[in-house]
Structure formats: C-alpha cells, structure tokens
Amino acid sequence: MGKLAASVAIVLSTTLALLGCQNVPSEDLTRRFEAHMALAEGYFEVGDFERARRPLASALELQPRAWQPHWVAARIYDREGEAALAEAAFRRARRLGPAHSELRNDYGVFLFRQGRFDAAVAELEAAVQDPDFPLRAVAFENLGQALEAVGNRSGARDAFGRALALSPCLSRPLLALTRLELTEGDVPAARRYAERYARCAPDNEESLTLALAIARRLGDPDAEAEASRRLRALQESRP
C-alpha cells in the first residue's frame, strides 16, 4: 500500500470512529468536520474523486456555511475539466471564506489557466498578503506569471524576486527572471539567474535555450558550444 493510500485508510478509520459516537458534545462537531475534510482531501490527493464527494457532503451537513468543502469540490471539478462547475464552487467558497490565502491562490491559478489574467492577478495579490501562508513563495511565483501575462514586467520581476527570497531554488522564478533580464538587455543579470538555476535544478529545454542565448550575447564560444551540446543531447534523449 502506498503512503497516500495508507494515509487515506488511517483517516477513514478515524472518521468512522468519530461518526460512531452518539450524543457527542457540540465541540466534537469540529473534530467530525475536520475528519470528513481530511478524508476528502486524502481521496482527492490519490485521484479518487467519487469517494471524495461523500465526505464533502457529510462535512457540509455538519457545517453548512463552511468554505472548505466548496474549495475541495472546485479543485475536483477543475481536475475533471468541468470549468463552469469549478468556477461556481470557487465562487461559493470565496463568499464563505474570502480571507483564506490557500483558496485565493488556487482560484487565481484556475483563473490564470482560463486565460483571465487580470482576475488572476487580483486573487493572487490577495493570497500573497498573508505572511503566515505556508505556500507564500509559490503564490508569489504564480503572481509573477500572471503579472507577466498582463504585460507588467516590473511587477512580475518583483513578485518572482519575492518568491526567491522565500524559497531560493524555485525553478520557474529563476527561469522567468533569466528570460526577463535577457529580454531587457541585462545579460550579466540573466547569466547570474541562469547559473543559479543550474545549481538548483536539472537541465530542460528552456534553461538550455536561455543559456545558449546568453552565451551568444556575451560572445562566449565555449559556453555556446557547451549549451548547444547539452541541448542537442536533451532533445535526442526524448522518446
């Protein structure tokens, strides 16, 4: 049994134990709700969306005004390709829990994938305001992508920089800043970001293409030959 499946089984047994109690004090309703939500999250993580729906319904019976079940439902619909249903569920969750950073981040990512970049920026700007948000670096990374999509390069640079200040080896901000600096003509800065990326993450086509462009702009034939060789090897290794 995999780790995620084992976690689901453990949460399931916990949930059943809680549900077996009769006439529990009102404070135990929160524990019941949390058990249902943990079970739903566990099923969601392993891709068993049908089983995830049952504890979500039970959670809503316990706390009809809770935002979390709608948030999980929105992510399920999104994964299933049901954009309209996902949008509706995200909106319900937003009405019930507007200040929660994880919700704002996920909704922002959803909007970005739908091509609604201005709306995505608004959600992600709200998400990064919480200094205690555990995924704040990722939220800044997502914000940088949305700002870049609306043509705000300065804002994107700042957001990517904040992401790296919180998590110095995030690969997407490093590549994005390499690309931005190269586009704006600061080749030494682009090279510094490219070198940081090389220390943090494996080669990919974008990183090597940028390394090749930097080498050409700097007039460094050895670096150009090395980047070209590695890019060719990467392309030839594909099935």
N, C-alpha and C positions, 0 to 999 in steps of 0.2 A: 504493500500500500504506500503511495506517495505521501510526501509531507502534507500537501494541501488536502488530500483526501482524508488523511488521518485527522487533520485539524477539524474538518467538517464532521467526522464521526464523533469526535470529542464534544464539539459544540452541540451536536444533535442529542447526545446522551444528557448533557447538561440541561438542554431545553426541555426534554421530556420529563426530567426530574422536577424542574420548576413547574411545568404545567400540571404535574400530578398533585401538587399541593392544593388543598381546598381551604377556602376562607382565609386566604393569606392577608396580612396587614397591607394597607394601601401602599406603604413604602416598597413592598415587594413588586408592585406593578412595574416600577422602573427596571428592576432586575429581569422581570419577564420580558419586557420590551427589548432590553439590551440583548437578551439571549436570542430572541427572534431575529433581531437585526444582525447579530453575529452569524447566525445560521444562514441568513440570506446572503450576507457578504461572502461566506465560505463557498456556498454554491455558485455565486456569481464568479468568484475567482477561478473555479475549475470549469466554468462554462456551462454549468447545468442550470440554465435559466428557468426552465419549467419548475424545478424544485425550489428555486429561489423565490418564486412568486408566492408560494404558500405561506412561508413565514412572514413575508412582507404584508400579506393580508391580515395575518394574526397580529402583527405589530400595530397596524392601523386600527384594529378593533380595540386594542388597549389604549392607544394614544391617537385619536383621530386627527389631532392638529399637529402631529409630528411631521417634520420636513424630511427626515432621513429615508423613510420608505419611498417617497416620491423621487428622491435623489438616486437611490439604487435602481428604481424602476426606469428612470430616464436613461441610465447607463445601459441597462438591459436592452431597452428599445433601440438605443444608438448602435449597440453591437449587432442587433438583429437587422439593422438597416431600415428601421421604422422612424424616419426623421421627424415626421409630424407628431407621432406619439411621444417621441423623446422630447421634442420641444414643449409639448403640453405638460409633460411630467416635470421638466426642468422649471417651467414657469410656476407650477403649483408649489414645488419645493422652494422657489425663490420668494413666493408670497408668504410662506410659513417660516422660512429661515433665512432672511435676506443678509444677515451679517456673517454667515459661515463661509470661511475662506475656501474650504475644500469644494463646496458647492459652486462658488463663484468661479474658481479655477476650472472645474470640469465643464461648466456651462460655457465659459469662454473658449475652451478648446473645441467644444461642439460647434459653437458659432463660427470659429475660425475655419473648421473643416467644411462648413456650409458656405464659405465664401463671404460671410457677413463680418467683415474685418473691423469696421467701426464699432459694432456692438460687442465684438470680442474684446476690443481694447478696453471698453468701459467695464466689462466684467473682470478682466484680468487686472486692471488698475485697482479695482476694489480688493481683489484677492491678495495683492502684494502689500496692502496696508497693515496687515496683521503681523507684527514682529515675532509672534509665537507660532505661526503656521509652520508645521514641520516640513512642508514641501514648498517653502517660500522661494528657494532657489529655482525650482522647476517653474513656479508661477512667473518669476521674473524672466526666465527663458521663454516661456510661452508669450509673455507680454512683448518681449523683444521681437519675436516673429510677427506678431500682429501689428506692431508699430512699423516694422519694415514693410509689411504688406500694404499699409496705407501711405507709404512714402515718407514716413517720419524717421529719417536715418539717425538724426541726433538723439531722439528719444529711444530708438532701438539700441543704439550704442550704449546709452546709459543703462538700459534695462539688462542688456547682456553683461555689462560690467558688474552690475549688482548681483547677477546670478553667479558670476565667477568669484565675487568677493565672499559669497556664502558657500560655494562649492567649486574650488579652483580647477577641477578637472572635468567639468561638464563639457562634453564634446561639441554639442550643437552651438553653444555660445562662442566657443573658441573658433569654430569654422566660420560662424557668421561674422565675427569681428575680423577675422583674416580677410574675408570677402569684402567687407565694408571698407576696411583700410586700403585694400588694394584698389577698389573702385574709386576711392577719393584721392589716390595717388601717394599715400603714405606707405611706401613699400617697406621701409625698415620696421614700421609698426606691424605691418602684415606679416613679415617674416618672424617677428617675435611671437605673435599668436600662433603661427604655423608650427614653430618649434615647440611651443607649449603643448599644442595638440599632439605632436609626435611623441612627446614624453608621456602623454596621458591615455592615448587611445590607438588602436591599430589603424593601419592604412585603410582608406576607402577611396573610391574614385574621385570624390570631391576634394579630399585633402591632398591627393597627389596632383590633381589638376591645378589646384591653387599653388602647390609647391613648385610645379613646373612654370607657371606664370610668373611667380616671384623670381625664380632663378633667371628667367629670360629678361625680366625688367631690370635686374641687378647686373646683368651681363656676366653671370657666373656659369661657364660652360660645364664645369664638373658637377655642380648641383643640378643643372639642367639635364645632364646625361643620366644622373642617378635617379632623379624623379621620373624621367621618361622610361627608364628601365623598369622601375618598380610599378609604374602604371601599366606598362605593357604586360608584365608578369601577372598583375592582378586581373587584367582583362582576359588573359589566356587561361587563367585558372578557373574561369567560370564554366559551368557545365554546358 
